[in-house]
Amino acid sequence: MSITLRDYLVFCDMDNTLLTAKEGVPTCNRTVIHLFTSMGGRFTVATGRPPESIRAALGDIQLSLPAISCNGALLYDFKSNTVLRRSALEQEQATAAIRDILEKFPQMGVEVMAGAGQMYVIHPNRYTHAHQVDEKLPSVACPLENVPDGWVKAVFASDPDTIRKLQHYTKTHYYGRDNYFLPTNTIYFELMPAGVSKATGLRDLCTVLGDSPKKTIVIGDYFNDLELMKAAGHSVAVANAPAEVKNVADEVTICTCRDGAVGEYLYKLIASVGK
């Protein structure tokens, strides 16, 4: 039996893989994704962004599969506008971690995402403000105790040096075993439910679809994509990825994110199936 584009499930990271926060999705990526899906290819995203941020960033790109959102804490179906699966932080432990970190790092920006990924700004700074502006995220500013139940993740935001210090600090402090910390960017550090990641989202979605993870292709750029890349049947790192990520990938694009790395890879995949 010949292989068709529909035999593949492509999971693509968003920030610094599919798009940049300031410039959005390169025209090359947008054009080739439209071509890929029109020919039967199945394409979706695996990202730390909540659903409304995904929707705003993609514009006219229609995902053919549910999205892995909030780094795996939400599986969201844009066709039906429903949450297929939600994982939540252990709230008492998360509260203790946030309060201790703010005491140690009083200038740290803190956001909590709850429900279907709605953002609550607990402690604003210029990085939380830029996060909202760049990702077109509506938000509510409120104290921690006023955030509704069902926290899917917390985001700590600051300059790269402070985030490095925070990462070191959390390695020497214990807040319980039901949550864990995840570096997602040089200016973001996140608190996630234990056992939840983009990789668990991929496996869960494959179960829902009745497809094997061996059919999956992952395109990523950062350390929080490593587990996802290892879980996939085939992994691709974009040219701007750190060396550690490139070393794990099965292949590396020629283009960077800004130049259209995702379009480059998908066009190559289209051409290979057409032979």
GIKA-V337958 format. One record per residue. SS is DSSP state (H for helix, E for strand, - for the rest). D_FIRST is the distance of its C-alpha to the first C-alpha in whole Angstrom. Layout:
# GIKA-V337958
{{SS:D_FIRST} {SS:D_FIRST}}
This chain:
# GIKA-V337958
{{-:0} {-:4} {-:7} {-:9} {H:13} {H:13} {H:11} {-:14} {E:18} {E:21} {E:24} {E:27} {-:30} {-:33} {E:36} {-:36} {-:33} {-:32} {E:35} {E:39} {-:42} {-:44} {-:42} {E:39} {E:35} {-:35} {H:34} {H:31} {H:30} {H:30} {H:29} {H:26} {H:25} {H:26} {H:23} {H:20} {H:21} {H:21} {-:18} {-:16} {-:17} {E:19} {E:22} {E:25} {E:28} {E:30} {-:33} {-:37} {-:38} {-:39} {H:37} {H:40} {H:39} {H:36} {H:36} {H:39} {H:37} {H:34} {-:36} {-:33} {-:30} {-:28} {-:27} {-:23} {-:24} {-:27} {E:29} {E:30} {E:34} {H:37} {H:35} {H:33} {-:36} {E:35} {E:32} {E:32} {E:31} {-:32} {-:31} {-:33} {-:35} {E:35} {E:35} {E:33} {E:34} {E:37} {-:39} {-:42} {-:45} {-:47} {H:50} {H:53} {H:52} {H:50} {H:54} {H:56} {H:53} {H:54} {H:58} {H:58} {H:56} {H:58} {H:61} {H:60} {-:59} {-:61} {-:59} {-:56} {E:54} {E:52} {E:50} {E:48} {E:45} {E:45} {-:44} {-:41} {-:42} {E:45} {E:47} {E:50} {E:53} {E:55} {E:56} {-:56} {-:56} {H:55} {H:51} {H:51} {H:52} {H:50} {H:47} {H:48} {H:48} {H:45} {-:43} {-:45} {-:45} {-:48} {E:50} {E:53} {E:56} {-:57} {-:58} {H:56} {H:58} {H:57} {-:53} {-:51} {-:50} {-:46} {E:46} {E:42} {E:43} {E:46} {E:46} {E:49} {E:50} {-:52} {-:52} {H:50} {H:53} {H:54} {H:51} {H:51} {H:54} {H:53} {H:50} {H:52} {H:54} {H:52} {H:51} {-:54} {-:55} {-:53} {-:53} {-:51} {-:47} {-:46} {E:45} {E:44} {E:44} {E:42} {E:42} {E:40} {E:42} {-:45} {-:47} {E:46} {E:46} {E:44} {E:45} {E:42} {E:41} {-:41} {-:37} {-:36} {-:34} {H:31} {H:29} {H:30} {H:29} {H:26} {H:25} {H:27} {H:25} {H:22} {H:23} {H:24} {H:21} {-:19} {-:17} {-:17} {H:19} {H:17} {H:15} {E:18} {E:20} {E:24} {E:26} {E:30} {-:33} {-:36} {H:37} {H:36} {H:32} {H:32} {H:31} {H:28} {H:27} {H:27} {H:25} {-:22} {-:19} {E:20} {E:24} {E:25} {E:29} {-:31} {-:34} {-:37} {-:36} {-:38} {H:37} {H:37} {H:34} {H:32} {H:33} {H:30} {-:28} {-:25} {E:26} {E:29} {-:29} {-:31} {-:33} {-:35} {-:34} {-:37} {-:35} {-:32} {H:30} {H:27} {H:27} {H:27} {H:24} {H:22} {H:22} {H:21} {H:18} {H:17} {H:18} {H:15} {H:12} {H:14} {-:14}}
